[in-house]
């Protein structure tokens, strides 16, 4: 059985690991979740790289694939890991505009992510607005993010931006995937929710040469 490690600093990694197991049950998914350093990993690309490298040492060159279920780490350090450990395949969650059309778009992200070059290029290319939600990941990890706070924070942002009405929501944090139902309730069923899970799944299949599995991905 092919072995895949999923690394993250919180609940988003658990979500992606669940997603991977559901879509590709032929894999053995190993979860490496660095809960202890969650806050630092979300805020510092340098710290995130060091923490990931330390946590993954027992698995590098011993598993078939390592997946970073963390946007900040993927955008800032994926190339570093691929260059340094050339015999070990890596995949990461990426900001992807292949499914984004020319409509009003809102990106939900953390401040550290918005400071990366890749994020700047991505957001400028699609001319999206951004709302920074630094406290949400920790609250999600602790099971303390309420629907009331979600609606209040979104309502406050929209009111400060002249009632901006997005037709597409891009999730820039893996933890936010668990909130899709809340976003649909708030923005409406016609609002498109976009995350990096599907593209990471596709790249996983391509890397592991699971050609038959690709047909199942819509």
N, C-alpha and C positions, 0 to 999 in steps of 0.2 A: 504493500500500500504506500502511495506517495505521501510524504510528510511535509506539511506546510506550517510554518510558525507565523502567528499573527502577533505583532508587537504594537502596544499602545500604552498610554498612561492612564486610561480610565475606561468608562463604560462603553465608549465608542468602539474600542477594540473587541469587547465582548459582543457587541452588535454585529460587527463585521464577521467575527468568527462564527456566530450563529448563522449568518447569511451564507457564508462559504460552506458550512456543513449542510445546510438545507439545499443549496444549489448543486453542490458537488459531494454527495455522500461517499464517493469513492476515495476521498482524501482523509488522512488523519490530521486533524487540525490541533496544533499545540498552541495554547494561549500563554503569551508572556506579557502580562499586564503589570506595569510598574506603578502601582497605586501610590506608593510612598512618595514618589517624586513628581506626582501629577501636575502640581501647580508650576513647578520650575520648568518642566518639559513643555508645557503649553505657552510659557512666556519667553523662553530663551532657546534659540536654535542651537547655540553652542552647547548648552547644557543637555538639550534633547539628544544631540548626536552622541555626547559622551555617555549618557545614561543608556541609550540604546546599544551602543557598542559593548558596554560592560555586561548588560543583561543578555545579549545575544551570543557572547563568546562560547557558551556550551553548545550552540547549535550551528554556528557558521561552518560551512563545508561538511556538515553532517545531516542536513535536511535538503529536500528538493527545492524549497522556495521559502523565502522570508518576505512577509508582507508588512509594510508600515501602514497601520490604520490610523494615521495621524497626518493631517495635511501639512502642518508646519515642518515636521521632520521630513516628509516626502519632498516638499518643495525646496528645502534647503540642504538636504544631506543625502538624497538618494544617489546622486552621481558620485558622491564621495565613497559610499559603501560599494557601489558597483566597480569603481576604479581600484579600491584597496583590496577587495575580496573578489577577484575576477572569476574564481571558480564557483562562487556562490550566487545564484540568481536572486535578485531582489525586485519587488514590485511595491508601488506606493499609491496612496489615494491622491488623485490629482484634480486640479480645477480644469474642467473640460468644457469647451464651448461648442462641441459638435451637435448638441441637442438644443442649443439656445437659439431662439429666433429673435428677430428685431422687434422686441416688445419691452415695455417698462420692466426692469429687472432689479431685484433687491438681493444683495448678498448678506447673509448672516455669518459673522466671522468674529475672531478674537483680534485684539489690537496687534499682537505680535505677528499674526499672519498677514495683516494689511501692510506691514512694513517690508515684506519681501518683494524682490523685483518681479517674481513670477505673478504675484497677486496684483501688483501695480499694472503690469502688462495686460493681464486677464481682464481686470475691471475696466481699464481704459478701452480695450478692444470692443467690449460689449456695452460700454457706456452705462454701467450699472451704478446704482447707489448702494452704500454700505451702511449697515448698522453693526456697531461693535457691542458684543455681549460677553464681556470678560467674566462675569460672575455666573453665567449659566452653566458652563461645564462642571464646575465644582458642585453646584447645586444638583445637577443631574447625577453626578457620581454618588452624592450623598442621599439621593432620593428625596430632595427637598424643593425641587423646582415645581411650583404649583401652576395650574392653569390660569389662575388670577394674575400671577406675576407675568406670565408670558403675554397675556392680553394687555396688561397695563404697560409693559415695556414697548410692545409693538405699537400700541395706540399713541403713546407719548412720542415715539419717533415719527410716526406718520403725521401727527398734528404739528410737529416742528418743521415738517417738510411740505407744508401746504396741502395736506391730504393726499400725498403721493399714493397712487394705487398700483402696486406691482402686479404684473400678470405672470411673472416667473420669480421663483425663490430659489436661490442657489445656496446650498448648505456648505459652509466652509469649516465645519467642525463635525467630526464623526459622531459625537454625542447627540447632535441635533437631529440625526436621522430618526431617533426615537420619538420625536415631537411632530412627525408629519401630520398626524391626525389633528393635532392642535392648530397647526398652520392652516390646514384645509378648513377647519371650523371658522377660523378668524378671517382668512382671505377669500374663502369660497371654493367650491369644488372645481371651478374652471381655472384656478391658479395652478400652474405647473411647478412641481417641487423637483429640483435637480440636485443629485449628490454624486459622489465619485465611486459608489459601491459597484455599479454595473460595469463601468469601464475597468475597474480593478479586477473584477471577476473575469472579464474578457481577456485582460492581459495575463491573468493567472492561467487561464486555459491555453493561451498561446505559448506562454513560457514552458508549461508542462506538456505541451503538444497534445492537449486533450481536444482534438478537432471535433469529435462527435458531440462533446458537451457544448460547444459553441452554438450549435443549432438550437439549443434549448433557451438561449438567452435572447430575449425579445429586443 
